[in-house]
Amino acid sequence: MIGFEIKHLFFDRRAVTTRMEPAKRKVLSKFGAFVRRTAKGSIRRRKKPAPPGSPPSSHTGLLRKFIFFGFDRDRHSVVIGPVRLDRRGRGEAPSLLEYGGQTTLLRRGKRRRTTYKARPYMGPAFEKEQPKLPAMWLDSVK
């Protein structure tokens, strides 16, 4: 008769989960850095507006400067994107550039309703980097 313990055939849940957390943080942070770099690289600095459907132009450099990423421990995910660029905390510019939409502008004391066409930059950067994600997971848990 063969003498061995059955528990050696199964993995230890605690050992796997304790090794998984640092690996998850490392892989998702690396992925966030790649997406951020790709998004920043797609935004060209020029005076003219970009054609609709292509990444936006950066007239002041703020959009490129304020794209960040961070690992969210509670949700076990990475958050990638621009911060709001308005001092009052309601900066719509990054969202309007990505998805398009309408907003009210105040120029020379007059309010004017303006429509923006989408000039996506975060979505295409995510799509470009997503195929690399499985390779990042390869041998990440040790």
N, C-alpha and C positions, 0 to 999 in steps of 0.2 A: 504494500500500500504506500502511496505517496504521502509524505507528511509535510504540509505547508499550511500557513494560515491564509484564509480567504482574503483578509483585509489587504494583503500585499497586491492583490489584483486590481484594487481600486485606488484612485488618487485620493489624497488627503485634502479635503475641501479647504481647510484653513491654510495649508501650505500653498495651495494654488492661488487663493484670493490674496494672500499677503504679497505674493510675487507679482500678481496681476496689477495691483494699484500703481506701483512705480512705472511699470511698463506702459500702462494706459496713459499716464500723465506724460511720459516721454514721447510716445508715438503721436498723441493728439497735439501736443505742443509743437512738435516738429512739423506736423501737417499744417497747423495754424501759421507757423512761420513761412512755410512755402506758399500758402495761399496769399498771405499778406504781401510777400515779396512780388508775386505775380500780379496782384492787383495794383500795387504801387508802380510797377514797371509798365503797366498798360496805360497809365495816365500820363499823357504828354503835356509838357509845359509850352503853351503857345497862346497868342492873343485871340485868335479866332475860336469860336465855339466848334466843338467836334460835331460831325454829322450824326443825326439820330441813329441809334443802333450800334454805334461804336463807343469805346470808352471815352469819358469826358476829357476835356482840356482842363488844365490847372492854370488859372490865371495868376493866382497869388501863391501857390505852393502849399496852401493849408490842407487841402484834401489829401494829398500824398503824405503829408507830415503826420496827420492824425488818424491813420489806419493802424489799428492795434489788434492783438489777439490775446486771449487768456484762457487758461484751463479752468472750467467750472467744476469743482469737486462735488457739489451737491447733485448736479445733473449728469456727471461723468461725461462731459462733452467739452468742446472747445468753442469759444465765441470769437468770431473774426469779423471785423468791420470798422467803419469810421465812427468817431465820436461826434456828438453834436457840435456844430461850429458856431452856435449863437451864444452870446453872453447870457441871455435870459433862459437858456436851457431848452429852447424849442426849435433848434436849428433844423430846418427841413431840407436843406440843400443835398446832403448825401442821399436821403431817401428819394427826393425828386429826381436826382440824377440816375439812380439805379432803376426806378420803376416808372418814372414820369408822373404827371398829375398836374393839378392846379393849385395855385397859391395866390395870395394877395400881396402885392408889392406896394411899398410906400415910397414914392419918388417925388421930390419937390413939393411935398405937402399933399399930394394926390394919391389916393388908393387906386390901384389898377389890378384887375384879375388877369393872371398870366397862366398860360398852359405850357408845360414843359414836356417834350418828348423824351422817352427813356434813352439813357446812354449807360447801359449796364457795364459794371466793372467788377463787382464782387462775385456775381453769379458765374460769369465766364471764367474768372480766376479759380473758383471752386471746382467747376467742371473740368478745367484743364489739369488740376492737381489730383483730383479724385482717383484716377486710375493708378496712381503711385501708392495709394494708401495700403492695399494688401501687402505689397512688398515691404512696407515699413513695419508691419506686424510680424513678418517672418523672423523667427528666432528672437523676438523681443522679450518673451517671458523665459527667464533662466532660473 
